[in-house]
Amino acid sequence: MRPPEEMLHEVLLPNLRGVLAHRLRSLGYSQSRIARILNVTQPSVSGYLSEKESKFVGALLRLGIPAEDLEALVDSLVRSADLGPAKMTETLVTAWRQLLSSGKLCGYHRSMYPELADCDVCIRLGTSVDPERASVLQRIERAVQMLESNPVAHHLVPEVSMNVAESIGEPRELNDVAAVPGRIVRVGGAVRAVGRPSFGTSRHLASVLLKAKRNGAGWSAVVNIRFDEDVVRALREMGMRYAVTSYPSGSPRSEDEVVEAVVEALRRDPGVEVVLDAGGPGLEPAAYVFGRDSVDAVTRVLRIARAYVAVKRTGSQGG
């Protein structure tokens, strides 16, 4: 037996832990705290830090992980460090499955076992899904490509990262909504998805879509982007229809309250394309851009991004 999981345990995990140890240390994390996050001993962390980060990065690149994908994965794991082991595990497992199904690790695996030269098991297993769900996943893939190839999309990535979600025609539960696990992060002047789209991976955006559909909204997709005054100015310049959430008791105290407020804004005006939420204690402000499907929603996001850059440029020149 020659399972690809050998690469996970022997190459990916140890070298990824080495990179993360360096990144977390640079952010001020103590060695004992890093050890808890990585689920290793403190002497192991000390060993990682005694080596250059480039050693671990090189090993991961030789595994077949593209540099941009690796940077996005590391960034997402660092952001998940304080969210608990379950979140980090979700990000890691999703990225691993994406790497397998994309065929990016096949070359390394075949170098270990030349007799697997014609093997395509991981690729085939990664595409077994019913036609409607397959169409949703394909559209999200296309939407993500649109974001990754656009030169100004990174301006709208919020601190919590961006995501794209789309539901099947008649969703009944959160698992009927697909999104990008690990989210879409900013890497320099570009954006990069950490994993491939899958169903049941974004509770927050899935909850927004599911409840919105139950309340009669015609949208089947949503993208979360940053929300600041320049976003509002861009929406006004474009004439794009938007609404602002409101809370009976002031600021929201939980993500569930945000979901309810966004859905209520849509219920009040079903024609709204964007819902703005100012957030609250521990909750980042966000704009929710809706569309008929994920490609439609991202098309709106890119229009907003272009207007956003123009507005900021005009503002800086005026200053």
N, C-alpha and C positions, 0 to 999 in steps of 0.2 A: 504493500500500500504506500502511496506517495501523495498524501494530502497537502494542499498548499498551506495549511495551518502551521506546518513546520517553519515556513518563512515568517509567519506572524510571531512565533515564540522565539525563534533563533536570531532574526534580523530586525524586524520592524519594532517590536516592543523595546528591546534593550537600547537601540539607537534613538528611538523616539523619546524614551525616558532621559537619555543623555542630553538631547536638544532642550527638552522641557526643563531639566534641572538648571541649565544655563539661563534660559529665558526667565524663569521664575526667580532665580537668584538676582538677575539684573533688575527685577522689579522690587527687590527688597525682602523677599521671602527668606525666612531662616531655613537652615538645613533640615531641622526637625519637621518644620511645616511642609517642606518639599517632600520629605520622606513619606509623610502621611498622604499627601496628594497622589504621589506616584506609587504608593503601596510597596515601598522598598525600605531597607534599613538606612539609618543615617550614614553609616560607613559607605554604603553603596552610593549615596548622594555625593559624599566626599570624593569617591572614586570618579564619578561622572565629571565633577567640577575640576578634577586634577588633569583631565584631558581637554583638548581644544574642542570647541563646539563643532568646528569644521570637520573633525573626524567622524562624528555621528551623522552630520548632514551628508557627507560624502557616501557613507554606507547606505543611507536611505535613497540617495539619487541612483546609486548603482543597482538598487533593488528594482528600479524602473519607475519610481514616482517622479513626475515632472516637478521642476523647481517651484513653479507657481502653485501647484496642488499641495506640495509639502508646506510651503509658507502659509497657505490658507488653513491647512489642517492644524499646524502648530498654533497659529493665531486663535483659531476657534477653541482649541484645548486650553490655551492660557486663559481665554475669557471664561471658560467653564470651570476653571480651577476652584473658584469659591462657591460654585453652585452644587457641589457634592459629587460623590463618585458615580452616581447613577447618570448624571448629565454627561460627565466625561466619558463614561463607558458607551453611552448612546452615540456620542460623536465619533469615538474611535471605531466602534463596530460598523457604523454606517459607512465611514470612510473605507474601512477594510473591504466591505461588500462591494462598494463602488469600484475599488481598485481591481478586485477579482473579476467582476462582470464586465469591466471595460477592456480587459485583456492586457492592461499595462504591466502586470506582474508575470505574464506568461513567459517572457524571454528568460527571466531569472529562474523561474521554476523549471524550464526546459534545460537550462544549463546545469541544474542539479540532477535532472533525470532526462537524459537525451531520448529515452524511449517514449517520452511524452510529446514528441515533436508534432503529432497530429491532434493533440488533446484540445478540446474547446468546451469542456464540461462547465467551467465557471461562467463562461459567456452565455451558454445555452440556458443554464439555470437562472441567470439573472434577467432573462427576458420572458419567463413564463408567467403571463398575466392575461386576464380576459381583455377583449378588444376595446371596450369603453375605457377601462382603466389604463390600458396601453396608450390610447389616444391622449388621455390627460397627461400621462408622464412624458410623452413625446412633445406635447405643447410646452410643458414646463421646461424641458430640455432646450427647446428653441428659445423660449423667453430668457432663460439664463444665458444662452449664447449671445443674445441681443445685448444684455447688460454687460457681459464680459468684453464684448468687442467695441463697446461705446466709449469714447474718450472722456465723457463728462459724467457718466453714471455714478462714479465714486463720490461725487459731491453730495449725493443724497443718502449715502449709507449712514445710518444712525450709530450711536455708540453700542447699542445692543446687536448690531448687524442687521442686515436686510434679509427678507425672505419673500418667496413667491408661493402662493397657495392656490390650488384650483380643486373644485369638487366635481364629483360625477353629477349627472343630470338631476338625480333625485337622492341627495344624501340623507341618510338616516342617523349616522353616527360619525364620530371623529375619524374613524378609519376609512371613511368615504371621501376624505380630503387628503390630497397629496401636497407635499412641500419639499423643500431642500433641507435634509437633516444637517445639523451643524451650521446651517444658515449660509448667507452670502456675505463675505467679509471684504473689507477694503485692504488691498495689498499695494502700497505705494499709490500710484495714480491710476489704479485699475481696481476692478472687483473680481472676486473669484469664489466660486461655489465650493464648499468643502466636500460635498458628496453629491451623488446623483439623486434625483427626485424619487420619493417613495411615499406610500400612503401611511397615515397615522403618525407622522413625525413632527407636527407642529401644533401643539395643543392650543396656543393662543390664536393664531390666524384661523385654524380650523374651527374653533369655537365661534369666531366672528362670522365666518361664512355659513356655518351650520345654522346658527340662530337667525342670521339675516334671511336665509332662504326660507326658514320656517315662518318668518314674518312677512313673506311675500316679495322680498327683494329680488330683482331680476339678475343680479350679478352672480357669477360663478367663480370669480377669481379676485384675489386681493394681494397687494404688495404693501409692506410697511416701509416708509422712508422717514428721513429726519423731518422735524417740524421746527421752524424758526420764522422770524419775521420776513426773511427773504423768500421763504417758500410761499407765504401768504401773498407777498407782493407779486411773485411769479404767477400764482393762480389768478390774481386780479388782472394782470397784464394779458393773460391768455383768455380770460373770460370763462375759465373752467368753473363749473358749478361745485361749490363746497359748502360744508356745514361744520359747525363747532359743537363739540359735546358739552353737556352741562350736567352738574351733579347737585342733587338737593341739599347735600350737607357740605358743599365745598369741594375740596380735592378728593380724588378717589383713594381708597386705601388698599385696593387689591386689583389684580389683573381681571378678575371676574367682573368687578364694577366697571372697568374700562370697556370690556366686551359689551356689557349691557348698555352703556352709554353710546357706544358706536352704533349698535343695532338700533337704538332708539332714534338716533339722528337719521338713520336711513328710513326708519318707519315714518318719521315726520315728513320726509321729502325723498321719496323713492328715486327721484332723478339725480340725486347727488352723486358726483363722481369721486369726490374726495372727502373724507371725514378727518377733521383735525382734533387731536386730543392733547391738552396741555400737560397731562401727567400729574404727578403729585410726589409726595415723599417716597423716594426709592423707585419711582416710576418715570422713565424718560418720556418727554413729549414725543408724540409720533403722529405721522399723517398716514392714513390708510387710503390707498388708491385702488379703486375697484374697476373691474372690466368684465366683459362677456366671457372671456377666457383668459388664461395667463398671458398669452401673446398680446391681447388687447390691453390688458392692464399694464404690462411693461411698456407698450407703445405710449401710453399716457405718461408713465413715469419718465420716459426719455424726453418727451415734450416738456415736461416740467423741469427736467434737469437742464435742458438748453435754455429755457426761460430763466431759471435760477441763476445760471452762470452769467447771463446777460444782465440781470438785475443787480447782481453783486458787482459786476464790472462798472455799471453805470453809477452805483453807489460810491465806489471807491474813487471814480473820476470826479464825482461831485464833491467828495470830501477834500 
